[in-house]
Each structure stands twice: as structure tokens, then as C-alpha cells.
Amino acid sequence: MQVLEAINRMKASMHDVSNEYDDAACIFALNTAVHELAALLIAAHYPDLIEEKDFMDGDMVPEGFFRTCGSYPIRVTGSTIHLAGMKKLHVRYYKMPADMARTSTLPFRLSILNSLAIKIAIKILLNDNEFDISQDSSIQSEIAQALQAGVG
């Protein structure tokens, strides 16, 4: 799904007829929602966010590096990777999705995860304007159910 399509869905869901939310605000909320959802997916060991790379001692941490998948003799100091007693090591790690722009596509392969990211972004925008979103707490349970069904 394209980001512009997601923005249109968000504005339609929020009944934003007065264009209160510009594209920049929607993209910021969508990026925040994607990162929140990715953190939940990583905690549930979601395999689509795994990358692999050979690390050399002293390499810079790759863009989007979140944490390793399992135990490796690695220490990260600042933005530098230090290997314990090795010069090279093949590592599997979780990578956060990159920030999106207007011309980007949403990062998840599954459409249900993209839909959940849109719902979370809507909740973020409405919460910023202090609307009553107590009825939207069902989104949280929907996210948990989707994670349990899809990952478990």
C-alpha cells in the first residue's frame, strides 16, 4: 500500500473535511505507528523484520539495527560494533523499518499489519488533539489478537 493511499484512508476515517491534518502530520503519525508496531512484532519474534549481515570488528551499526536475534559475542558501543575475540561474524538481527515519505510504500508484507499501523496512526493523531478515544481501546486488543494469531 502506498503512503498517499494510507493518508487518504486516515483522513477519511477521521472525517477530516476541514483538512486539519496535513500530509506531514499524517506521515509523522504513520512512521511513529509503524515503529511502535515493529517493536511489538520484534518482541514476538516476527521473522519478516530479520536481516543478516557479516560484521567486522569496528564496523558501524547498520541503519535500522534494533537488536540481534539470539546471543552473539557482540558489544555495541555508541555506533560501533565490537566482536569478542573475532574479526568477522555472520549475524542475524532485527531491523526497524525506515522512515517513510509521501512516495514510499508501507513496510509490512501483510496487509493486516499495514491496516493496524494506519489505525494506530489515527489514534495518535486524535489523541494529540485530545479527542475522546476511549472507545478506541479495542485497537489495542485487536493488535494483540492479530499478533497472537499471525505469529503464534
Secondary structure, 3 states (H helix, E strand, C coil): CEHHHHHHHHHHHCCCCCCCCCHHHHHHHHHHHHHHHHHHHHHCCCHHHEEEEEEECCCECCCCEEEECCCCCEEEECCEEEECCCCEEEEEEEECCCCCCCCCECCCCCHHHHHHHHHHHHHHHHHHCCCCCHHHHHHHHHHHHHHHHHHC
